[in-house]
Amino acid sequence: MSDLVADVRALTPTEAAQLVVPSSTEIATILHNLQVRLASSLRGRAAEARSRLESLQQRRVLRLPWERIHDLGRRLDEMELRLRRAIRNRNKAHVIASPAWPARLESLSPVAVLSRGYSMTEQVRNGQLVTNAAELVIGDLLKTRFGKGQAISRVEEVV
């Protein structure tokens, strides 16, 4: 049945081997073609690598590596100068405003707040400031501080 399908028929095993194995000239031609393709591919890769190298050589950072460092140094010096000026100007502003500080601090003092008519009340049993009437119980002793002096009182009613 294989004889009916085959395109070529070999009468002897030697003839069959000769038909299956390519000739030395065919092998030489195939090798030559592969050699040409390989050489062409290597030339292309070398040209690409050369092009990339030339591109890298054109970059400023590789042509003049210290120039970038000097540029950054100059920029840092300029920023330092600006910072020193800003600090000096800020200090001048604080010196000008400094006479007002004692009066402002005094107005925030708890004693100054009390002298304006406010008072502070704390529970005698635990010393906690009273901030909500709901914290109190009838009979609690309270100590109230005023601008001048203090008073002890007892809770009679919580409203």
Contacts in CASP RR format, 6 or more apart in sequence:
PFRMAT RR
TARGET T0000
AUTHOR 0000-0000-0000
METHOD contacts of the structure
MODEL  1
MSDLVADVRALTPTEAAQLVVPSSTEIATILHNLQVRLASSLRGRAAEAR
SRLESLQQRRVLRLPWERIHDLGRRLDEMELRLRRAIRNRNKAHVIASPA
WPARLESLSPVAVLSRGYSMTEQVRNGQLVTNAAELVIGDLLKTRFGKGQ
AISRVEEVV
3 9 0 8 1.000
8 19 0 8 1.000
10 16 0 8 1.000
10 19 0 8 1.000
22 30 0 8 1.000
56 62 0 8 1.000
57 63 0 8 1.000
60 67 0 8 1.000
60 68 0 8 1.000
61 68 0 8 1.000
106 112 0 8 1.000
110 120 0 8 1.000
111 147 0 8 1.000
114 120 0 8 1.000
114 145 0 8 1.000
114 146 0 8 1.000
114 147 0 8 1.000
115 147 0 8 1.000
115 148 0 8 1.000
117 146 0 8 1.000
117 147 0 8 1.000
119 144 0 8 1.000
119 145 0 8 1.000
119 146 0 8 1.000
119 147 0 8 1.000
120 129 0 8 1.000
120 144 0 8 1.000
120 145 0 8 1.000
121 129 0 8 1.000
121 130 0 8 1.000
121 142 0 8 1.000
121 143 0 8 1.000
121 144 0 8 1.000
121 145 0 8 1.000
122 128 0 8 1.000
122 129 0 8 1.000
122 130 0 8 1.000
122 142 0 8 1.000
122 143 0 8 1.000
123 130 0 8 1.000
123 135 0 8 1.000
123 136 0 8 1.000
123 140 0 8 1.000
123 141 0 8 1.000
123 142 0 8 1.000
123 143 0 8 1.000
124 140 0 8 1.000
124 141 0 8 1.000
124 142 0 8 1.000
124 143 0 8 1.000
124 152 0 8 1.000
125 140 0 8 1.000
125 141 0 8 1.000
127 143 0 8 1.000
128 135 0 8 1.000
130 136 0 8 1.000
130 142 0 8 1.000
133 158 0 8 1.000
133 159 0 8 1.000
134 158 0 8 1.000
136 142 0 8 1.000
136 155 0 8 1.000
136 158 0 8 1.000
137 155 0 8 1.000
137 158 0 8 1.000
138 155 0 8 1.000
138 156 0 8 1.000
138 157 0 8 1.000
138 158 0 8 1.000
139 154 0 8 1.000
139 155 0 8 1.000
139 156 0 8 1.000
140 154 0 8 1.000
140 155 0 8 1.000
141 152 0 8 1.000
141 153 0 8 1.000
141 154 0 8 1.000
142 152 0 8 1.000
142 153 0 8 1.000
142 154 0 8 1.000
142 155 0 8 1.000
143 150 0 8 1.000
143 151 0 8 1.000
143 152 0 8 1.000
144 150 0 8 1.000
144 151 0 8 1.000
144 152 0 8 1.000
144 153 0 8 1.000
END
